[in-house]
Every structure is written in C-alpha cells, then in structure tokens.
Amino acid sequence: MSLSVGIVGCGAFGRHFIEPVRDHPQVGRIALCDLDEQKLAECSKQFGVEECYPSLDEILHTDIEAVMIFTQPWLHAPQAIQAMEAGKHAYTAVPVISLPSGDEMLDWCDRLIEAAEGTGQIYMMGETTVYRPETIFCRRKAAAGEFGHYVYAEGHYLHDMSHNLYNVAKWRWGESWDDSKRGGIPMHYPTHSTGGIIDVTGAHMTHVSAVGYTMPDEDWFLPDTQAGNTMGDMVGLYRMSDGSMARIAEMRRIGTPCLETFRLYGTEGAFERNFSGAVWLTRDGQEPVDLSRVEEPLPEKLAAAKGGHGGSHSYLVHEFVMSCVEERPPRVNAWQAVRFLAPGVMAYRSIQRDGEMLEVPDWGDAPH
Ligand SMILES: NC(=O)c1ccc[n+]([C@@H]2O[C@H](COP(=O)([O-])OP(=O)(O)OC[C@H]3O[C@@H](n4cnc5c(N)ncnc54)[C@H](O)[C@@H]3O)[C@@H](O)[C@H]2O)c1
C-alpha cells in the first residue's frame, strides 16, 4: 500500500519534513499546503512538489489520506480534530499548547481523545524528544530490564528567551502580533521535558506540586499580557503511576545553551546526560555513551539524512507513515500525547495555588 500525505504549514519547521515524506518508500503522493502563497511556491520549487493547496480546508476536501500539521501550535488540536472528522489520519507537532487557560487546554485534550476514538483515524503527536538518541538508548536499556525498578527521573527543557524565542513568538503571530502576546506559560509547553521519561518508563504523572521563578527586571513575562504570567522558569515535582518520582523543569530564563533531555535512575542502573555527554551508571561505576552511534532502523534515504532535533525528523515521519500503512496506533498516539501535556497544565495550576499538590488527569491507554 502506498500512502498519500499532505504537509500543512510550510513555515520554519514544517518545511524540514517535506524531504523525508517525499523520499519515504511507502509514500506514493505528497502535497503541500499553506495560507502563505509565497512560502508555498518556494517549497514547491525547492522540493519539486507540484500538488499544492492554499488552506487546510481545501486539502481536506481532496482524497489525500493523511495530513501532517505544522501550523501555529495553538491551532493544532482544532485542526487535527477537523482533519480526523474529514476522514484523514492526522499528525501535529504538538497536541495543543501555549494557550493562556489551562481549562481550555484540558478541554482540547478531551476533544482530541473523543475525535481519535470516534473517528477511528490515526492521530500522532510528533514529539522530537521521543526519537532523540538518548531516548532510543534508554528504551533499549528499559526493554532489557537494566534500570531495575524506576526510582527517579529529571526532565528539562532549557531554552533561554535570548535563543531566538522573541522572534519565534513574533513570526508565529505574524500580522496579529501585539504586545499582549508577549510572555506565555512555560509549563503550558512541557512535552519536550515530559516526553522522554513517559515514553521510556511507560509510567505517567499522577500528582504534582510546583514552584516558579520571576527574574528581577523581567520584561517579557508580564502581568499585563494574555497569559498574565510573570515566571520564566517553572519546576514541578511529580509522583508517577509506578510509584517513582520525577522533576520537570521548563526554563526560559537560564544562562545555559539550549538542551532538551532527561536523566533516569533505577534500582539497578541509571542514565545521565548533560552538556558534555552521556553516561550509563551502575553501582560498579560508569561508562560513556556515544549518542552519535545510537539509532533505530530507517528506510535508506531517511537514514542518510535524519534531519534536526537530534536526528528525530526522519524517525517521526517513518513512524507516522508506517502507523497509517499498518493501521496501528503510533508510539505517541492521542492518549500518550495528552499524558505528555497534562502534567504541565497541572504544574502551572499548582504554582498559582502556592505549590498545592494536585492530581494530574489521565485519559487512559490507547485502545488496541
Ligand atoms: N522540537 C519541536 O518539536 C518543534 C520545533 C519547532 C517548531 N515546532 C512546532 O512546529 C509548529 C510550526 O512552527 P513554525 O515555527 O514552523 O511556525 P511558522 O509560523 O513558521 O509556520 C506556520 C505556518 O502554518 C501556516 N498556516 C497557518 N494556518 C494554516 C491553515 N489553516 N492552512 C494552511 N497553512 C496554515 C502559516 O501560514 C505558516 O506558514 C509549531 O506548532 C511549533 O510549536 C516544534
């Protein structure tokens, strides 16, 4: 069977996925779609893709079987639901993030699950962390039982605002940018720091108590914005469904290079990653892990150019395409995607209640 795939959103991120989709041996037809005529024309020419559509609404009226959505993050849940209801398999870069209201985010989680269940279409969230080499390495160790029982995990997404985030916010809003859109809520985009831990351990967060930090002279996270949040750094302490503990840190005011990764400790072995490298630890000592040599099987062309975010792009495309072709739930299906997201929503709510321990909602496992 060969699949037809539409890439919706040919902006800064989406365009990196055109080549691996075009070159995937199970993809027989690729189409591009963007509201912006210029971006569409540029990508069509650069990647030699002729079939183009000017909006999501239009591509959903075609017989394309699956759409990969790379539009602005606050559009993903409604657009994925719209696509599934139109009979398409849907992929989004995140489930739903960056909305100022936690209630609204949880409501979108409900609706995403309802749509995935009700339509029977495949939904996949393209969380890059899940295919970074450290996650692949830890998955193998986990499958071999080498961690023993999980004890404690730390997930962090260190991304200082000065690393291009002011510009990212402005270009994503485009003409509708104004000063009220400054700021945001770091814990409302927690999937890079929660995803690796949840994927490897198979456990999920059940309770959280969280705190936040406001930088002196803060000039971006301000009360008079849509989000009304003043904290650029947030840390949550979690109880996990397997009895272990985890700490998640979402940092936007931090004097380090960017890093999205995790550490994971078990009763028999542990994995640590920092800026200088990665190590596997046991009671007897430690051995360095060469992450550049860690990989999973991929079709030849995708393996030759894995793409950005730790080489995750090719894996994400391969997993989505194969889950559609094989008609099976992808690794990060709708049920797993909301498990990556809800812990952050509840962490921010806990911060607003002075660190009160709160329950994290759960939508259960994907039905087989
Ligand atoms: N590590 C990661 O996982 C990672 C990294 C970067 C970006 N992202 C995510 O990727 C997504 C895209 O980010 P970006 O920086 O490329 O944004 P962008 O603003 O550069 O691109 C979004 C594009 O979507 C198009 N679009 C919006 N609505 C549309 C519609 N209805 N129909 C067709 N096209 C439409 C816009 O015209 C724009 O070109 C975001 O959700 C972002 O969070 C994830």
PDBQT file of the ligand as one rigid body, heavy atoms in Angstrom, charges set to zero:
ROOT
HETATM    1  N1  LIG A 401      11.108  20.487  18.633  1.00  0.00    +0.000 N 
HETATM    2  C1  LIG A 401       9.902  20.644  18.163  1.00  0.00    +0.000 C 
HETATM    3  O1  LIG A 401       9.119  19.755  18.347  1.00  0.00    +0.000 OA
HETATM    4  C2  LIG A 401       9.479  21.880  17.420  1.00  0.00    +0.000 A 
HETATM    5  C3  LIG A 401      10.427  22.808  16.949  1.00  0.00    +0.000 A 
HETATM    6  C4  LIG A 401       9.977  23.910  16.204  1.00  0.00    +0.000 A 
HETATM    7  C5  LIG A 401       8.621  24.076  15.953  1.00  0.00    +0.000 A 
HETATM    8  N2  LIG A 401       7.740  23.168  16.456  1.00  0.00    +0.000 N 
HETATM    9  C6  LIG A 401       6.293  23.305  16.229  1.00  0.00    +0.000 C 
HETATM   10  O2  LIG A 401       6.020  23.331  14.824  1.00  0.00    +0.000 OA
HETATM   11  C7  LIG A 401       4.886  24.152  14.558  1.00  0.00    +0.000 C 
HETATM   12  C8  LIG A 401       5.194  25.160  13.450  1.00  0.00    +0.000 C 
HETATM   13  O3  LIG A 401       6.176  26.080  13.906  1.00  0.00    +0.000 OA
HETATM   14  P1  LIG A 401       6.889  27.092  12.903  1.00  0.00    +0.000 P 
HETATM   15  O4  LIG A 401       7.957  27.768  13.634  1.00  0.00    +0.000 OA
HETATM   16  O5  LIG A 401       7.189  26.411  11.614  1.00  0.00    +0.000 OA
HETATM   17  O6  LIG A 401       5.687  28.137  12.648  1.00  0.00    +0.000 OA
HETATM   18  P2  LIG A 401       5.521  29.119  11.404  1.00  0.00    +0.000 P 
HETATM   19  O7  LIG A 401       4.686  30.239  11.917  1.00  0.00    +0.000 OA
HETATM   20  O8  LIG A 401       6.865  29.431  10.805  1.00  0.00    +0.000 OA
HETATM   21  O9  LIG A 401       4.698  28.275  10.342  1.00  0.00    +0.000 OA
HETATM   22  C9  LIG A 401       3.326  28.008  10.451  1.00  0.00    +0.000 C 
HETATM   23  C10 LIG A 401       2.753  28.007   9.046  1.00  0.00    +0.000 C 
HETATM   24  O10 LIG A 401       1.426  27.469   9.086  1.00  0.00    +0.000 OA
HETATM   25  C11 LIG A 401       0.665  28.167   8.097  1.00  0.00    +0.000 C 
HETATM   26  N3  LIG A 401      -0.779  28.026   8.383  1.00  0.00    +0.000 N 
HETATM   27  C12 LIG A 401      -1.475  28.511   9.448  1.00  0.00    +0.000 A 
HETATM   28  N4  LIG A 401      -2.770  28.180   9.358  1.00  0.00    +0.000 NA
HETATM   29  C13 LIG A 401      -2.915  27.460   8.214  1.00  0.00    +0.000 A 
HETATM   30  C14 LIG A 401      -4.028  26.861   7.558  1.00  0.00    +0.000 A 
HETATM   31  N5  LIG A 401      -5.269  26.928   8.080  1.00  0.00    +0.000 N 
HETATM   32  N6  LIG A 401      -3.828  26.210   6.397  1.00  0.00    +0.000 NA
HETATM   33  C15 LIG A 401      -2.588  26.134   5.851  1.00  0.00    +0.000 A 
HETATM   34  N7  LIG A 401      -1.490  26.698   6.418  1.00  0.00    +0.000 NA
HETATM   35  C16 LIG A 401      -1.644  27.368   7.588  1.00  0.00    +0.000 A 
HETATM   36  C17 LIG A 401       1.155  29.602   8.217  1.00  0.00    +0.000 C 
HETATM   37  O11 LIG A 401       0.855  30.370   7.055  1.00  0.00    +0.000 OA
HETATM   38  C18 LIG A 401       2.661  29.390   8.419  1.00  0.00    +0.000 C 
HETATM   39  O12 LIG A 401       3.380  29.393   7.204  1.00  0.00    +0.000 OA
HETATM   40  C19 LIG A 401       4.525  24.774  15.901  1.00  0.00    +0.000 C 
HETATM   41  O13 LIG A 401       3.489  24.052  16.486  1.00  0.00    +0.000 OA
HETATM   42  C20 LIG A 401       5.759  24.628  16.738  1.00  0.00    +0.000 C 
HETATM   43  O14 LIG A 401       5.471  24.541  18.122  1.00  0.00    +0.000 OA
HETATM   44  C21 LIG A 401       8.146  22.065  17.159  1.00  0.00    +0.000 A 
ENDROOT
TORSDOF 0
